[in-house]
């Protein structure tokens, strides 16, 4: 009998590609390591979004990225400054991944 691929206990982190918009060019996928949240935690997170800065939200939802630069407040701020649409893309990808809003093959 085949081993099931689904486990009722979620892993604490997951990886997902975020499509970062690059002005005048094609978007670039950057792999982020995101922190998992259960249903109640996710609801609390969403309800508190309006009171937080994007940089703080990103530090809260992610623990790393595949870039050579370290994943820290200074470099997150640098990305946000240079690529205005990046913070929205990161947060939307996280929310979509957690809520299962996109079908995976």
DACOR-V39329 format. One record per residue. N is the residue number from 1. RES is the residue in three letters. PHI is phi in whole degrees, 0 to 359 (999 if undefined). PSI is psi in whole degrees, -180 to 180 (999 if undefined). D_FIRST is the distance of its C-alpha to the first C-alpha in whole Angstrom. Layout:
N:RES:PHI:PSI:D_FIRST / N:RES:PHI:PSI:D_FIRST
//
This chain:
1:UNK:999:136:0 / 2:UNK:289:145:4 / 3:UNK:284:135:7 / 4:UNK:294:147:9 / 5:UNK:264:-4:12 / 6:UNK:247:137:15 / 7:UNK:234:135:16 / 8:UNK:292:-20:19 / 9:UNK:264:115:21 / 10:UNK:285:147:23 / 11:UNK:288:150:24 / 12:UNK:291:-22:28 / 13:UNK:223:160:28 / 14:UNK:213:157:27 / 15:UNK:251:144:29 / 16:UNK:208:145:30 / 17:UNK:279:135:33 / 18:UNK:247:128:36 / 19:UNK:275:103:38 / 20:UNK:273:119:42 / 21:UNK:291:132:45 / 22:UNK:245:116:47 / 23:UNK:305:131:51 / 24:UNK:76:3:52 / 25:UNK:218:-172:49 / 26:UNK:277:150:45 / 27:UNK:297:151:43 / 28:UNK:241:132:41 / 29:UNK:279:130:37 / 30:UNK:236:126:37 / 31:UNK:280:128:34 / 32:UNK:248:148:34 / 33:UNK:260:116:32 / 34:UNK:256:156:32 / 35:UNK:267:132:32 / 36:UNK:284:147:30 / 37:UNK:228:142:31 / 38:UNK:283:177:30 / 39:UNK:303:-49:32 / 40:UNK:296:-43:35 / 41:UNK:296:-38:35 / 42:UNK:294:-43:35 / 43:UNK:299:-46:37 / 44:UNK:299:-43:40 / 45:UNK:301:-50:40 / 46:UNK:297:-42:40 / 47:UNK:296:-28:43 / 48:UNK:266:1:45 / 49:UNK:298:-38:45 / 50:UNK:293:-19:48 / 51:UNK:266:4:50 / 52:UNK:236:153:48 / 53:UNK:281:148:49 / 54:UNK:305:-42:47 / 55:UNK:298:-42:47 / 56:UNK:294:-38:46 / 57:UNK:296:-45:43 / 58:UNK:296:-41:41 / 59:UNK:296:-29:42 / 60:UNK:282:-33:40 / 61:UNK:266:-21:37 / 62:UNK:237:155:37 / 63:UNK:237:-1:36 / 64:UNK:179:172:37 / 65:UNK:211:169:37 / 66:UNK:272:9:37 / 67:UNK:283:157:41 / 68:UNK:292:-34:43 / 69:UNK:290:147:45 / 70:UNK:292:152:44 / 71:UNK:275:95:42 / 72:UNK:215:171:45 / 73:UNK:303:-42:48 / 74:UNK:298:-45:50 / 75:UNK:285:-32:48 / 76:UNK:296:-44:46 / 77:UNK:298:-40:50 / 78:UNK:298:-43:51 / 79:UNK:297:-45:48 / 80:UNK:297:-37:49 / 81:UNK:289:-42:52 / 82:UNK:275:-25:52 / 83:UNK:229:87:49 / 84:UNK:305:-37:50 / 85:UNK:278:-1:47 / 86:UNK:293:-41:44 / 87:UNK:295:-42:44 / 88:UNK:298:-43:44 / 89:UNK:298:-42:41 / 90:UNK:295:-49:39 / 91:UNK:294:-43:39 / 92:UNK:295:-40:38 / 93:UNK:297:-44:35 / 94:UNK:301:-48:34 / 95:UNK:295:-40:35 / 96:UNK:294:-42:33 / 97:UNK:295:-45:30 / 98:UNK:292:-39:30 / 99:UNK:276:-9:30 / 100:UNK:72:29:28 / 101:UNK:289:-13:31 / 102:UNK:238:142:29 / 103:UNK:282:137:26 / 104:UNK:250:145:24 / 105:UNK:259:999:22
//
